[in-house]
Amino acid sequence: MTDHPCQADLREAGYAIIRKNYASAMDILQSLARDGIPAAITGLGALYQTGTGVEPDGSMALHYLSKALEAGDGVAAANLAMLYRFGSAGIEKDEETSWSYARTARKMDIFLC
């Protein structure tokens, strides 16, 4: 079976992150995000959420993760749950919002422990 063309690019972005080549990962993810690939949009949100290769920025994380969730990415819902569970730069902890996103993730077959 052949991968969808973006799968190879998403893998390459992951490898770039592992190699700490964050500029390359951002380039790949931004290009895919412009094409509307939900997993890439989630990836960008996760980088801002965790501060991986960029300054942590809760507002940017929220922007990308919300956009990815709107596109149907359940992982984005799980990441939003964690964003509100622990807070982030510019995002206050909010247990009720966290649980709401966790329930959304569960409905999308993404389970949090």
Biopython code that builds the backbone (N, CA, C, O; Angstrom):
import numpy as np
from Bio.PDB.StructureBuilder import StructureBuilder

atoms = [
    (1, "MET", "N", (0.836, -1.167, 0.000)),
    (1, "MET", "CA", (0.000, 0.000, 0.000)),
    (1, "MET", "C", (0.892, 1.244, 0.000)),
    (1, "MET", "O", (1.916, 1.275, 0.682)),
    (2, "THR", "N", (0.512, 2.246, -0.746)),
    (2, "THR", "CA", (1.280, 3.470, -0.865)),
    (2, "THR", "C", (0.726, 4.537, 0.069)),
    (2, "THR", "O", (-0.487, 4.702, 0.192)),
    (3, "ASP", "N", (1.634, 5.264, 0.729)),
    (3, "ASP", "CA", (1.233, 6.372, 1.592)),
    (3, "ASP", "C", (0.631, 7.495, 0.767)),
    (3, "ASP", "O", (0.942, 7.661, -0.412)),
    (4, "HIS", "N", (-0.234, 8.257, 1.409)),
    (4, "HIS", "CA", (-0.668, 9.522, 0.838)),
    (4, "HIS", "C", (0.586, 10.402, 0.759)),
    (4, "HIS", "O", (1.424, 10.334, 1.658)),
    (5, "PRO", "N", (0.738, 11.213, -0.270)),
    (5, "PRO", "CA", (1.967, 12.013, -0.406)),
    (5, "PRO", "C", (2.327, 12.830, 0.830)),
    (5, "PRO", "O", (3.511, 13.003, 1.121)),
    (6, "CYS", "N", (1.353, 13.328, 1.554)),
    (6, "CYS", "CA", (1.697, 14.153, 2.719)),
    (6, "CYS", "C", (2.238, 13.318, 3.873)),
    (6, "CYS", "O", (2.912, 13.853, 4.754)),
    (7, "GLN", "N", (1.953, 12.003, 3.888)),
    (7, "GLN", "CA", (2.448, 11.158, 4.990)),
    (7, "GLN", "C", (3.969, 11.159, 5.042)),
    (7, "GLN", "O", (4.554, 11.222, 6.123)),
    (8, "ALA", "N", (4.612, 11.090, 3.880)),
    (8, "ALA", "CA", (6.074, 11.117, 3.843)),
    (8, "ALA", "C", (6.582, 12.457, 4.374)),
    (8, "ALA", "O", (7.573, 12.508, 5.102)),
    (9, "ASP", "N", (5.902, 13.532, 4.006)),
    (9, "ASP", "CA", (6.304, 14.847, 4.493)),
    (9, "ASP", "C", (6.103, 14.967, 6.004)),
    (9, "ASP", "O", (6.951, 15.528, 6.698)),
    (10, "LEU", "N", (4.993, 14.447, 6.513)),
    (10, "LEU", "CA", (4.760, 14.472, 7.955)),
    (10, "LEU", "C", (5.822, 13.666, 8.698)),
    (10, "LEU", "O", (6.300, 14.082, 9.753)),
    (11, "ARG", "N", (6.187, 12.511, 8.142)),
    (11, "ARG", "CA", (7.267, 11.718, 8.748)),
    (11, "ARG", "C", (8.569, 12.504, 8.745)),
    (11, "ARG", "O", (9.297, 12.508, 9.738)),
    (12, "GLU", "N", (8.864, 13.168, 7.637)),
    (12, "GLU", "CA", (10.100, 13.949, 7.538)),
    (12, "GLU", "C", (10.105, 15.077, 8.570)),
    (12, "GLU", "O", (11.146, 15.375, 9.156)),
    (13, "ALA", "N", (8.956, 15.702, 8.796)),
    (13, "ALA", "CA", (8.870, 16.738, 9.829)),
    (13, "ALA", "C", (9.164, 16.132, 11.197)),
    (13, "ALA", "O", (9.877, 16.732, 12.003)),
    (14, "GLY", "N", (8.624, 14.956, 11.461)),
    (14, "GLY", "CA", (8.896, 14.267, 12.721)),
    (14, "GLY", "C", (10.370, 13.944, 12.881)),
    (14, "GLY", "O", (10.941, 14.142, 13.953)),
    (15, "TYR", "N", (10.987, 13.446, 11.817)),
    (15, "TYR", "CA", (12.422, 13.151, 11.867)),
    (15, "TYR", "C", (13.230, 14.425, 12.107)),
    (15, "TYR", "O", (14.215, 14.411, 12.846)),
    (16, "ALA", "N", (12.811, 15.525, 11.482)),
    (16, "ALA", "CA", (13.510, 16.798, 11.682)),
    (16, "ALA", "C", (13.433, 17.230, 13.148)),
    (16, "ALA", "O", (14.408, 17.745, 13.696)),
    (17, "ILE", "N", (12.288, 17.023, 13.776)),
    (17, "ILE", "CA", (12.145, 17.366, 15.191)),
    (17, "ILE", "C", (13.070, 16.493, 16.033)),
    (17, "ILE", "O", (13.742, 16.988, 16.938)),
    (18, "ILE", "N", (13.105, 15.203, 15.737)),
    (18, "ILE", "CA", (13.989, 14.299, 16.472)),
    (18, "ILE", "C", (15.444, 14.738, 16.336)),
    (18, "ILE", "O", (16.212, 14.673, 17.296)),
    (19, "ARG", "N", (15.820, 15.190, 15.127)),
    (19, "ARG", "CA", (17.196, 15.648, 14.875)),
    (19, "ARG", "C", (17.422, 17.076, 15.374)),
    (19, "ARG", "O", (18.517, 17.621, 15.232)),
    (20, "LYS", "N", (16.388, 17.677, 15.957)),
    (20, "LYS", "CA", (16.423, 19.053, 16.452)),
    (20, "LYS", "C", (16.676, 20.062, 15.338)),
    (20, "LYS", "O", (17.257, 21.125, 15.556)),
    (21, "ASN", "N", (16.225, 19.703, 14.141)),
    (21, "ASN", "CA", (16.275, 20.613, 13.002)),
    (21, "ASN", "C", (14.893, 21.272, 12.905)),
    (21, "ASN", "O", (14.100, 20.989, 12.008)),
    (22, "TYR", "N", (14.649, 22.152, 13.860)),
    (22, "TYR", "CA", (13.314, 22.728, 14.011)),
    (22, "TYR", "C", (12.918, 23.624, 12.846)),
    (22, "TYR", "O", (11.742, 23.688, 12.489)),
    (23, "ALA", "N", (13.874, 24.308, 12.256)),
    (23, "ALA", "CA", (13.547, 25.179, 11.112)),
    (23, "ALA", "C", (12.995, 24.351, 9.963)),
    (23, "ALA", "O", (12.026, 24.750, 9.318)),
    (24, "SER", "N", (13.599, 23.213, 9.705)),
    (24, "SER", "CA", (13.123, 22.330, 8.643)),
    (24, "SER", "C", (11.732, 21.790, 8.975)),
    (24, "SER", "O", (10.854, 21.752, 8.113)),
    (25, "ALA", "N", (11.537, 21.377, 10.219)),
    (25, "ALA", "CA", (10.228, 20.866, 10.638)),
    (25, "ALA", "C", (9.160, 21.934, 10.468)),
    (25, "ALA", "O", (8.074, 21.653, 9.961)),
    (26, "MET", "N", (9.461, 23.158, 10.889)),
    (26, "MET", "CA", (8.490, 24.249, 10.749)),
    (26, "MET", "C", (8.172, 24.504, 9.276)),
    (26, "MET", "O", (7.013, 24.698, 8.912)),
    (27, "ASP", "N", (9.202, 24.501, 8.433)),
    (27, "ASP", "CA", (8.967, 24.722, 6.991)),
    (27, "ASP", "C", (8.020, 23.677, 6.424)),
    (27, "ASP", "O", (7.075, 24.002, 5.706)),
    (28, "ILE", "N", (8.285, 22.417, 6.754)),
    (28, "ILE", "CA", (7.451, 21.320, 6.239)),
    (28, "ILE", "C", (6.022, 21.454, 6.761)),
    (28, "ILE", "O", (5.064, 21.396, 5.990)),
    (29, "LEU", "N", (5.889, 21.634, 8.069)),
    (29, "LEU", "CA", (4.556, 21.719, 8.662)),
    (29, "LEU", "C", (3.783, 22.936, 8.166)),
    (29, "LEU", "O", (2.584, 22.845, 7.905)),
    (30, "GLN", "N", (4.454, 24.058, 8.036)),
    (30, "GLN", "CA", (3.775, 25.259, 7.539)),
    (30, "GLN", "C", (3.300, 25.068, 6.101)),
    (30, "GLN", "O", (2.204, 25.499, 5.742)),
    (31, "SER", "N", (4.119, 24.426, 5.289)),
    (31, "SER", "CA", (3.723, 24.170, 3.902)),
    (31, "SER", "C", (2.498, 23.260, 3.850)),
    (31, "SER", "O", (1.554, 23.527, 3.107)),
    (32, "LEU", "N", (2.516, 22.197, 4.629)),
    (32, "LEU", "CA", (1.374, 21.283, 4.665)),
    (32, "LEU", "C", (0.139, 21.955, 5.275)),
    (32, "LEU", "O", (-0.985, 21.713, 4.835)),
    (33, "ALA", "N", (0.351, 22.792, 6.280)),
    (33, "ALA", "CA", (-0.774, 23.500, 6.908)),
    (33, "ALA", "C", (-1.434, 24.439, 5.900)),
    (33, "ALA", "O", (-2.658, 24.568, 5.879)),
    (34, "ARG", "N", (-0.625, 25.092, 5.068)),
    (34, "ARG", "CA", (-1.200, 25.954, 4.030)),
    (34, "ARG", "C", (-2.066, 25.159, 3.064)),
    (34, "ARG", "O", (-3.009, 25.689, 2.477)),
    (35, "ASP", "N", (-1.734, 23.873, 2.905)),
    (35, "ASP", "CA", (-2.532, 22.990, 2.050)),
    (35, "ASP", "C", (-3.735, 22.408, 2.792)),
    (35, "ASP", "O", (-4.507, 21.637, 2.222)),
    (36, "GLY", "N", (-3.891, 22.780, 4.066)),
    (36, "GLY", "CA", (-5.048, 22.349, 4.840)),
    (36, "GLY", "C", (-4.942, 20.963, 5.438)),
    (36, "GLY", "O", (-5.970, 20.359, 5.746)),
    (37, "ILE", "N", (-3.741, 20.432, 5.616)),
    (37, "ILE", "CA", (-3.553, 19.094, 6.190)),
    (37, "ILE", "C", (-3.703, 19.188, 7.712)),
    (37, "ILE", "O", (-2.850, 19.776, 8.377)),
    (38, "PRO", "N", (-4.784, 18.613, 8.272)),
    (38, "PRO", "CA", (-5.045, 18.766, 9.711)),
    (38, "PRO", "C", (-3.904, 18.302, 10.617)),
    (38, "PRO", "O", (-3.623, 18.961, 11.617)),
    (39, "ALA", "N", (-3.249, 17.206, 10.305)),
    (39, "ALA", "CA", (-2.165, 16.712, 11.168)),
    (39, "ALA", "C", (-1.006, 17.709, 11.221)),
    (39, "ALA", "O", (-0.355, 17.847, 12.257)),
    (40, "ALA", "N", (-0.751, 18.394, 10.127)),
    (40, "ALA", "CA", (0.311, 19.403, 10.108)),
    (40, "ALA", "C", (-0.080, 20.605, 10.954)),
    (40, "ALA", "O", (0.753, 21.176, 11.659)),
    (41, "ILE", "N", (-1.347, 20.985, 10.881)),
    (41, "ILE", "CA", (-1.834, 22.112, 11.680)),
    (41, "ILE", "C", (-1.732, 21.754, 13.161)),
    (41, "ILE", "O", (-1.333, 22.582, 13.980)),
    (42, "THR", "N", (-2.094, 20.527, 13.496)),
    (42, "THR", "CA", (-1.939, 20.055, 14.876)),
    (42, "THR", "C", (-0.474, 20.069, 15.281)),
    (42, "THR", "O", (-0.139, 20.465, 16.397)),
    (43, "GLY", "N", (0.393, 19.639, 14.384)),
    (43, "GLY", "CA", (1.830, 19.638, 14.664)),
    (43, "GLY", "C", (2.349, 21.027, 14.996)),
    (43, "GLY", "O", (3.123, 21.199, 15.938)),
    (44, "LEU", "N", (1.926, 22.008, 14.229)),
    (44, "LEU", "CA", (2.341, 23.386, 14.516)),
    (44, "LEU", "C", (1.836, 23.813, 15.893)),
    (44, "LEU", "O", (2.572, 24.421, 16.670)),
    (45, "GLY", "N", (0.586, 23.494, 16.186)),
    (45, "GLY", "CA", (0.046, 23.835, 17.495)),
    (45, "GLY", "C", (0.824, 23.181, 18.620)),
    (45, "GLY", "O", (1.077, 23.801, 19.654)),
    (46, "ALA", "N", (1.202, 21.933, 18.419)),
    (46, "ALA", "CA", (1.954, 21.206, 19.447)),
    (46, "ALA", "C", (3.327, 21.832, 19.670)),
    (46, "ALA", "O", (3.800, 21.896, 20.805)),
    (47, "LEU", "N", (3.972, 22.296, 18.599)),
    (47, "LEU", "CA", (5.278, 22.937, 18.760)),
    (47, "LEU", "C", (5.158, 24.201, 19.607)),
    (47, "LEU", "O", (5.979, 24.450, 20.489)),
    (48, "TYR", "N", (4.124, 24.996, 19.327)),
    (48, "TYR", "CA", (3.926, 26.206, 20.137)),
    (48, "TYR", "C", (3.478, 25.869, 21.553)),
    (48, "TYR", "O", (3.841, 26.567, 22.499)),
    (49, "GLN", "N", (2.700, 24.812, 21.706)),
    (49, "GLN", "CA", (2.235, 24.397, 23.024)),
    (49, "GLN", "C", (3.401, 23.988, 23.908)),
    (49, "GLN", "O", (3.450, 24.348, 25.084)),
    (50, "THR", "N", (4.335, 23.241, 23.348)),
    (50, "THR", "CA", (5.450, 22.705, 24.127)),
    (50, "THR", "C", (6.700, 23.571, 24.082)),
    (50, "THR", "O", (7.631, 23.362, 24.860)),
    (51, "GLY", "N", (6.725, 24.549, 23.169)),
    (51, "GLY", "CA", (7.929, 25.353, 23.020)),
    (51, "GLY", "C", (9.056, 24.583, 22.367)),
    (51, "GLY", "O", (10.227, 24.818, 22.664)),
    (52, "THR", "N", (8.718, 23.676, 21.490)),
    (52, "THR", "CA", (9.714, 22.873, 20.790)),
    (52, "THR", "C", (10.167, 23.616, 19.536)),
    (52, "THR", "O", (9.438, 23.688, 18.547)),
    (53, "GLY", "N", (11.383, 24.168, 19.591)),
    (53, "GLY", "CA", (11.929, 24.883, 18.443)),
    (53, "GLY", "C", (11.425, 26.304, 18.306)),
    (53, "GLY", "O", (11.876, 27.043, 17.431)),
    (54, "VAL", "N", (10.498, 26.692, 19.160)),
    (54, "VAL", "CA", (9.943, 28.047, 19.173)),
    (54, "VAL", "C", (9.713, 28.445, 20.628)),
    (54, "VAL", "O", (9.737, 27.597, 21.520)),
    (55, "GLU", "N", (9.495, 29.718, 20.860)),
    (55, "GLU", "CA", (9.101, 30.140, 22.200)),
    (55, "GLU", "C", (7.704, 29.602, 22.477)),
    (55, "GLU", "O", (6.851, 29.653, 21.591)),
    (56, "PRO", "N", (7.439, 29.087, 23.677)),
    (56, "PRO", "CA", (6.087, 28.645, 23.993)),
    (56, "PRO", "C", (5.113, 29.807, 23.807)),
    (56, "PRO", "O", (5.368, 30.925, 24.257)),
    (57, "ASP", "N", (4.012, 29.530, 23.147)),
    (57, "ASP", "CA", (3.030, 30.574, 22.870)),
    (57, "ASP", "C", (1.648, 29.941, 22.874)),
    (57, "ASP", "O", (1.216, 29.344, 21.889)),
    (58, "GLY", "N", (0.966, 30.084, 24.003)),
    (58, "GLY", "CA", (-0.350, 29.488, 24.149)),
    (58, "GLY", "C", (-1.361, 30.004, 23.139)),
    (58, "GLY", "O", (-2.223, 29.253, 22.684)),
    (59, "SER", "N", (-1.264, 31.272, 22.787)),
    (59, "SER", "CA", (-2.206, 31.841, 21.812)),
    (59, "SER", "C", (-2.022, 31.218, 20.433)),
    (59, "SER", "O", (-2.999, 30.909, 19.751)),
    (60, "MET", "N", (-0.773, 31.035, 20.028)),
    (60, "MET", "CA", (-0.510, 30.392, 18.731)),
    (60, "MET", "C", (-0.925, 28.923, 18.781)),
    (60, "MET", "O", (-1.494, 28.403, 17.821)),
    (61, "ALA", "N", (-0.640, 28.254, 19.902)),
    (61, "ALA", "CA", (-1.064, 26.863, 20.056)),
    (61, "ALA", "C", (-2.575, 26.760, 19.940)),
    (61, "ALA", "O", (-3.093, 25.901, 19.226)),
    (62, "LEU", "N", (-3.278, 27.634, 20.641)),
    (62, "LEU", "CA", (-4.737, 27.637, 20.598)),
    (62, "LEU", "C", (-5.240, 27.888, 19.177)),
    (62, "LEU", "O", (-6.180, 27.234, 18.727)),
    (63, "HIS", "N", (-4.624, 28.822, 18.480)),
    (63, "HIS", "CA", (-5.013, 29.128, 17.103)),
    (63, "HIS", "C", (-4.913, 27.890, 16.214)),
    (63, "HIS", "O", (-5.877, 27.510, 15.549)),
    (64, "TYR", "N", (-3.732, 27.267, 16.213)),
    (64, "TYR", "CA", (-3.517, 26.117, 15.331)),
    (64, "TYR", "C", (-4.340, 24.908, 15.747)),
    (64, "TYR", "O", (-4.929, 24.235, 14.900)),
    (65, "LEU", "N", (-4.385, 24.631, 17.036)),
    (65, "LEU", "CA", (-5.121, 23.452, 17.491)),
    (65, "LEU", "C", (-6.616, 23.597, 17.248)),
    (65, "LEU", "O", (-7.280, 22.625, 16.889)),
    (66, "SER", "N", (-7.150, 24.793, 17.437)),
    (66, "SER", "CA", (-8.573, 25.017, 17.165)),
    (66, "SER", "C", (-8.874, 24.839, 15.682)),
    (66, "SER", "O", (-9.893, 24.257, 15.311)),
    (67, "LYS", "N", (-7.984, 25.343, 14.845)),
    (67, "LYS", "CA", (-8.143, 25.200, 13.394)),
    (67, "LYS", "C", (-8.089, 23.723, 12.989)),
    (67, "LYS", "O", (-8.865, 23.282, 12.142)),
    (68, "ALA", "N", (-7.174, 22.965, 13.594)),
    (68, "ALA", "CA", (-7.061, 21.541, 13.281)),
    (68, "ALA", "C", (-8.288, 20.768, 13.760)),
    (68, "ALA", "O", (-8.766, 19.861, 13.078)),
    (69, "LEU", "N", (-8.790, 21.132, 14.929)),
    (69, "LEU", "CA", (-9.998, 20.477, 15.440)),
    (69, "LEU", "C", (-11.172, 20.749, 14.504)),
    (69, "LEU", "O", (-11.950, 19.842, 14.209)),
    (70, "GLU", "N", (-11.304, 21.977, 14.040)),
    (70, "GLU", "CA", (-12.363, 22.312, 13.085)),
    (70, "GLU", "C", (-12.255, 21.462, 11.819)),
    (70, "GLU", "O", (-13.259, 21.163, 11.172)),
    (71, "ALA", "N", (-11.022, 21.078, 11.474)),
    (71, "ALA", "CA", (-10.794, 20.248, 10.291)),
    (71, "ALA", "C", (-10.979, 18.763, 10.597)),
    (71, "ALA", "O", (-10.829, 17.924, 9.708)),
    (72, "GLY", "N", (-11.310, 18.428, 11.871)),
    (72, "GLY", "CA", (-11.619, 17.059, 12.218)),
    (72, "GLY", "C", (-10.508, 16.242, 12.835)),
    (72, "GLY", "O", (-10.610, 15.016, 12.881)),
    (73, "ASP", "N", (-9.450, 16.875, 13.310)),
    (73, "ASP", "CA", (-8.327, 16.142, 13.899)),
    (73, "ASP", "C", (-8.554, 15.942, 15.397)),
    (73, "ASP", "O", (-8.511, 16.897, 16.173)),
    (74, "GLY", "N", (-8.794, 14.698, 15.792)),
    (74, "GLY", "CA", (-9.032, 14.366, 17.191)),
    (74, "GLY", "C", (-7.828, 14.591, 18.083)),
    (74, "GLY", "O", (-7.985, 14.898, 19.265)),
    (75, "VAL", "N", (-6.631, 14.443, 17.540)),
    (75, "VAL", "CA", (-5.420, 14.692, 18.329)),
    (75, "VAL", "C", (-5.387, 16.156, 18.766)),
    (75, "VAL", "O", (-4.911, 16.473, 19.856)),
    (76, "ALA", "N", (-5.891, 17.038, 17.918)),
    (76, "ALA", "CA", (-5.954, 18.458, 18.278)),
    (76, "ALA", "C", (-6.845, 18.650, 19.504)),
    (76, "ALA", "O", (-6.524, 19.447, 20.385)),
    (77, "ALA", "N", (-7.961, 17.924, 19.564)),
    (77, "ALA", "CA", (-8.839, 18.012, 20.735)),
    (77, "ALA", "C", (-8.104, 17.565, 21.990)),
    (77, "ALA", "O", (-8.225, 18.199, 23.038)),
    (78, "ALA", "N", (-7.343, 16.480, 21.892)),
    (78, "ALA", "CA", (-6.574, 15.994, 23.039)),
    (78, "ALA", "C", (-5.524, 17.022, 23.460)),
    (78, "ALA", "O", (-5.324, 17.258, 24.651)),
    (79, "ASN", "N", (-4.858, 17.627, 22.484)),
    (79, "ASN", "CA", (-3.850, 18.636, 22.806)),
    (79, "ASN", "C", (-4.489, 19.864, 23.443)),
    (79, "ASN", "O", (-3.914, 20.464, 24.352)),
    (80, "LEU", "N", (-5.676, 20.241, 22.971)),
    (80, "LEU", "CA", (-6.391, 21.355, 23.588)),
    (80, "LEU", "C", (-6.762, 21.024, 25.025)),
    (80, "LEU", "O", (-6.697, 21.886, 25.902)),
    (81, "ALA", "N", (-7.150, 19.780, 25.265)),
    (81, "ALA", "CA", (-7.451, 19.364, 26.640)),
    (81, "ALA", "C", (-6.220, 19.549, 27.532)),
    (81, "ALA", "O", (-6.329, 20.032, 28.658)),
    (82, "MET", "N", (-5.066, 19.165, 27.026)),
    (82, "MET", "CA", (-3.832, 19.314, 27.802)),
    (82, "MET", "C", (-3.418, 20.775, 27.933)),
    (82, "MET", "O", (-2.887, 21.185, 28.965)),
    (83, "LEU", "N", (-3.661, 21.555, 26.889)),
    (83, "LEU", "CA", (-3.348, 22.989, 26.935)),
    (83, "LEU", "C", (-4.085, 23.649, 28.095)),
    (83, "LEU", "O", (-3.508, 24.440, 28.841)),
    (84, "TYR", "N", (-5.363, 23.316, 28.240)),
    (84, "TYR", "CA", (-6.153, 23.904, 29.321)),
    (84, "TYR", "C", (-5.942, 23.193, 30.652)),
    (84, "TYR", "O", (-6.148, 23.790, 31.708)),
    (85, "ARG", "N", (-5.544, 21.957, 30.618)),
    (85, "ARG", "CA", (-5.286, 21.223, 31.865)),
    (85, "ARG", "C", (-4.083, 21.806, 32.593)),
    (85, "ARG", "O", (-4.110, 21.993, 33.809)),
    (86, "PHE", "N", (-3.024, 22.091, 31.832)),
    (86, "PHE", "CA", (-1.774, 22.552, 32.429)),
    (86, "PHE", "C", (-1.496, 24.032, 32.216)),
    (86, "PHE", "O", (-0.622, 24.599, 32.871)),
    (87, "GLY", "N", (-2.234, 24.665, 31.302)),
    (87, "GLY", "CA", (-1.963, 26.053, 30.970)),
    (87, "GLY", "C", (-0.720, 26.143, 30.098)),
    (87, "GLY", "O", (-0.008, 25.160, 29.892)),
    (88, "SER", "N", (-0.484, 27.308, 29.606)),
    (88, "SER", "CA", (0.678, 27.561, 28.753)),
    (88, "SER", "C", (0.886, 29.062, 28.726)),
    (88, "SER", "O", (0.080, 29.817, 29.271)),
    (89, "ALA", "N", (1.950, 29.487, 28.103)),
    (89, "ALA", "CA", (2.228, 30.921, 28.004)),
    (89, "ALA", "C", (1.009, 31.631, 27.417)),
    (89, "ALA", "O", (0.689, 31.464, 26.240)),
    (90, "GLY", "N", (0.339, 32.418, 28.242)),
    (90, "GLY", "CA", (-0.821, 33.175, 27.794)),
    (90, "GLY", "C", (-2.150, 32.448, 27.920)),
    (90, "GLY", "O", (-3.195, 33.033, 27.633)),
    (91, "ILE", "N", (-2.139, 31.199, 28.338)),
    (91, "ILE", "CA", (-3.373, 30.423, 28.503)),
    (91, "ILE", "C", (-3.459, 29.963, 29.954)),
    (91, "ILE", "O", (-2.582, 29.253, 30.445)),
    (92, "GLU", "N", (-4.528, 30.377, 30.632)),
    (92, "GLU", "CA", (-4.748, 29.983, 32.027)),
    (92, "GLU", "C", (-5.279, 28.547, 32.100)),
    (92, "GLU", "O", (-5.972, 28.080, 31.197)),
    (93, "LYS", "N", (-4.945, 27.871, 33.176)),
    (93, "LYS", "CA", (-5.537, 26.557, 33.432)),
    (93, "LYS", "C", (-7.045, 26.708, 33.538)),
    (93, "LYS", "O", (-7.539, 27.678, 34.114)),
    (94, "ASP", "N", (-7.778, 25.741, 32.979)),
    (94, "ASP", "CA", (-9.235, 25.778, 33.028)),
    (94, "ASP", "C", (-9.727, 24.336, 32.969)),
    (94, "ASP", "O", (-9.827, 23.744, 31.895)),
    (95, "GLU", "N", (-10.032, 23.783, 34.140)),
    (95, "GLU", "CA", (-10.424, 22.372, 34.233)),
    (95, "GLU", "C", (-11.683, 22.062, 33.418)),
    (95, "GLU", "O", (-11.749, 21.034, 32.744)),
    (96, "GLU", "N", (-12.670, 22.939, 33.480)),
    (96, "GLU", "CA", (-13.923, 22.691, 32.763)),
    (96, "GLU", "C", (-13.688, 22.629, 31.253)),
    (96, "GLU", "O", (-14.205, 21.742, 30.574)),
    (97, "THR", "N", (-12.914, 23.568, 30.741)),
    (97, "THR", "CA", (-12.609, 23.571, 29.302)),
    (97, "THR", "C", (-11.762, 22.360, 28.944)),
    (97, "THR", "O", (-11.957, 21.754, 27.890)),
    (98, "SER", "N", (-10.832, 22.007, 29.808)),
    (98, "SER", "CA", (-9.999, 20.824, 29.571)),
    (98, "SER", "C", (-10.860, 19.573, 29.431)),
    (98, "SER", "O", (-10.686, 18.791, 28.495)),
    (99, "TRP", "N", (-11.795, 19.389, 30.375)),
    (99, "TRP", "CA", (-12.666, 18.208, 30.323)),
    (99, "TRP", "C", (-13.548, 18.218, 29.083)),
    (99, "TRP", "O", (-13.826, 17.166, 28.509)),
    (100, "SER", "N", (-13.981, 19.385, 28.675)),
    (100, "SER", "CA", (-14.809, 19.494, 27.472)),
    (100, "SER", "C", (-14.042, 19.013, 26.242)),
    (100, "SER", "O", (-14.572, 18.257, 25.427)),
    (101, "TYR", "N", (-12.808, 19.450, 26.118)),
    (101, "TYR", "CA", (-11.995, 18.999, 24.981)),
    (101, "TYR", "C", (-11.652, 17.511, 25.096)),
    (101, "TYR", "O", (-11.578, 16.814, 24.084)),
    (102, "ALA", "N", (-11.442, 17.024, 26.320)),
    (102, "ALA", "CA", (-11.174, 15.593, 26.511)),
    (102, "ALA", "C", (-12.368, 14.759, 26.050)),
    (102, "ALA", "O", (-12.197, 13.714, 25.422)),
    (103, "ARG", "N", (-13.579, 15.227, 26.364)),
    (103, "ARG", "CA", (-14.788, 14.518, 25.905)),
    (103, "ARG", "C", (-14.882, 14.553, 24.373)),
    (103, "ARG", "O", (-15.247, 13.560, 23.745)),
    (104, "THR", "N", (-14.553, 15.689, 23.791)),
    (104, "THR", "CA", (-14.555, 15.791, 22.328)),
    (104, "THR", "C", (-13.555, 14.821, 21.733)),
    (104, "THR", "O", (-13.855, 14.139, 20.753)),
    (105, "ALA", "N", (-12.362, 14.755, 22.320)),
    (105, "ALA", "CA", (-11.344, 13.827, 21.829)),
    (105, "ALA", "C", (-11.838, 12.388, 21.916)),
    (105, "ALA", "O", (-11.645, 11.602, 20.988)),
    (106, "ARG", "N", (-12.485, 12.042, 23.049)),
    (106, "ARG", "CA", (-13.001, 10.676, 23.228)),
    (106, "ARG", "C", (-14.033, 10.342, 22.152)),
    (106, "ARG", "O", (-14.040, 9.234, 21.615)),
    (107, "LYS", "N", (-14.895, 11.293, 21.845)),
    (107, "LYS", "CA", (-15.893, 11.070, 20.790)),
    (107, "LYS", "C", (-15.229, 10.839, 19.428)),
    (107, "LYS", "O", (-15.821, 10.248, 18.525)),
    (108, "MET", "N", (-13.983, 11.320, 19.301)),
    (108, "MET", "CA", (-13.235, 11.157, 18.049)),
    (108, "MET", "C", (-12.256, 9.976, 18.138)),
    (108, "MET", "O", (-11.325, 9.856, 17.341)),
    (109, "ASP", "N", (-12.496, 9.104, 19.136)),
    (109, "ASP", "CA", (-11.677, 7.906, 19.356)),
    (109, "ASP", "C", (-10.237, 8.198, 19.753)),
    (109, "ASP", "O", (-9.340, 7.410, 19.457)),
    (110, "ILE", "N", (-10.010, 9.322, 20.420)),
    (110, "ILE", "CA", (-8.713, 9.648, 20.979)),
    (110, "ILE", "C", (-8.905, 9.655, 22.494)),
    (110, "ILE", "O", (-9.691, 10.444, 23.019)),
    (111, "PHE", "N", (-8.193, 8.782, 23.190)),
    (111, "PHE", "CA", (-8.411, 8.599, 24.619)),
    (111, "PHE", "C", (-7.211, 9.135, 25.399)),
    (111, "PHE", "O", (-6.059, 8.880, 25.048)),
    (112, "LEU", "N", (-7.503, 9.873, 26.450)),
    (112, "LEU", "CA", (-6.489, 10.399, 27.353)),
    (112, "LEU", "C", (-6.509, 9.571, 28.619)),
    (112, "LEU", "O", (-7.571, 9.145, 29.072)),
    (113, "CYS", "N", (-5.359, 9.345, 29.183)),
    (113, "CYS", "CA", (-5.286, 8.598, 30.443)),
    (113, "CYS", "C", (-5.470, 9.510, 31.610)),
    (113, "CYS", "O", (-5.439, 9.060, 32.756)),
]
sb = StructureBuilder()
sb.init_structure("model")
sb.init_model(0)
sb.init_chain("A")
sb.init_seg("    ")
for serial, (resi, resn, name, xyz) in enumerate(atoms, 1):
    if name == "N":
        sb.init_residue(resn, " ", resi, " ")
    sb.init_atom(name, np.array(xyz, "f"), 0.0, 1.0, " ", f" {name:<3s}", serial, name[0])
structure = sb.get_structure()
